[in-house]
């Protein structure tokens, strides 16, 4: 059974519950590290927790959520080896998988999306990475933190 990790702050508790249930219906084993009640927790801490667990291995991808998805995705992208995409709609869900092949995706629990988060996750999961010229671009992207 493929495994996925989820983490969230207090701004995305209900959204994370929905995502967990949806991924389980799709056959994933979900390791939910996020908070399950709306008690304040800082999204950088939750991103670090999820990313460090992911980097131990054994996970297909991760999902991080905060109020807007912005802060937690920026935080996740500060962790070497993590490539987190903030998804807004079906188009960005498809294109990020085809071109960027992220190992994390992010959403906002306080956002009103035109497409359901479940549909965006399905689009992401059902899309294949194109490879080709995108492999070199991903390598360049992942090496940017080594530049001074």
N, C-alpha and C positions, 0 to 999 in steps of 0.2 A: 504494500500500500504506500503510495507516495506521501511524503510528509511536507507540511507547510507550517511556518511560524507566523503568529500574529502578535502584535503589541499595539497598545493604544494608551493615550492619556484620558483624563476625565471628560474631554470634549468629544469622545467617539466611542463611548461604552456601548450604546445601543447599536450603532453601525457595526462594531466589531462582533457583537453577538450574531447579527444577521450574516455577516461574512463567514463566521465560523460555521454556522448551520448550513449555509450554501455550499461551502467547500466540503463539508462532511457528506452532503447529499451527492456531491460529484465524486466521492470515493477517496477523499484525502483524510489522512490523520492530521489533526490540527493541534499544535502546541500553542495554547493561548497564554502568553506571558503578560498581557495587558491587565489593567485594573478592571474590575467587574462592577464597581460602584463609582458614582460620580464624586469621589474624593480627589482633591487636588494632587496631581503628580506632574512632574516636569517632563515634557516630551523628549528633550535630549537624553534623559535617563532611560526612557522607554526604548528609544531608538538604539542606544548603546547596548542595552540588554538583549534586544532582538537580534541585532547584527552580530554581536559576539557569539550568541548561541548558534546562529546560522553558520557562521564561519567554522564551527566545530565539525560541520559536515552532516550529511544525511537528510538535508532539506532540499526540496525542489525549488522553492522560492519563499519569500516572506512578504507580509503585508503589514504596513505601519499606518496608523491613523491618529490624527489629532483633530482639533476643531476645524481647521482649514486643510490639513494635509501638508501645508507648506513648511511649517517649522520642523515637523518630524521627518519630512523627506530631506530637507537641508541637513538636518542632524545625521540622518542615516548616510548621506553621501559624504560625510566627513570621515567615515570609517573606511580605511583602506580595504579594497576588495569588494566594496558594496557599490552597486549601481541601481539607484532608486528612481523610479519614474512616478511623477504625480499625474494621475490620470483624471481627465475631465469629462470624457465622453467616449462613445464607441470608436470614433476616429483615432483619438490619441491612444486608446487601449490597443487597437490593432497596429498602428504605426510604431509604437514603442517596442512592441514585441518583434515586429518584422525587421526593424532597423537597429534598435538598441539592445535588445535581448536582456532587459534588466533582471536582476536577481531579487529585487524588491519592488513593490508597487505601493502607492500611498493614496489615501482618500481623506476627505474632510467630513467629520461627523455633523458639522453644522452647515454644510453646503447643500444647496438645492440643485441637484443635477438634472439635466434634461433626459438622461438615460438612467435606468436603475443601476446601482453599484453591482448588483448581481449580474446584470447583462454585460456590464463593462468587464467584469471578471471573466465571464464566459468568453467574451470576444478575445481577451488576452490569452486565455488558456487554449482556445481553439485556433489560434493563429500560430503559424510556424515562423521561426527566425529564418530570414533569407540567406544569411551568410554572405559569401562573396565580398564585395567591396566594404560591407558593413563590419566585417571582422577587423580589418585594419583600422577603421574609425574607432571601434570599441577599444582596441589596443591603445590607440593614441589618447582616447578619453581617460582610460584607466592609468595612463602614465603621467597625466597632467599634474598630479600631486607631487611628483618627483622634480618638477621644474622649480627653479629659483629665479 
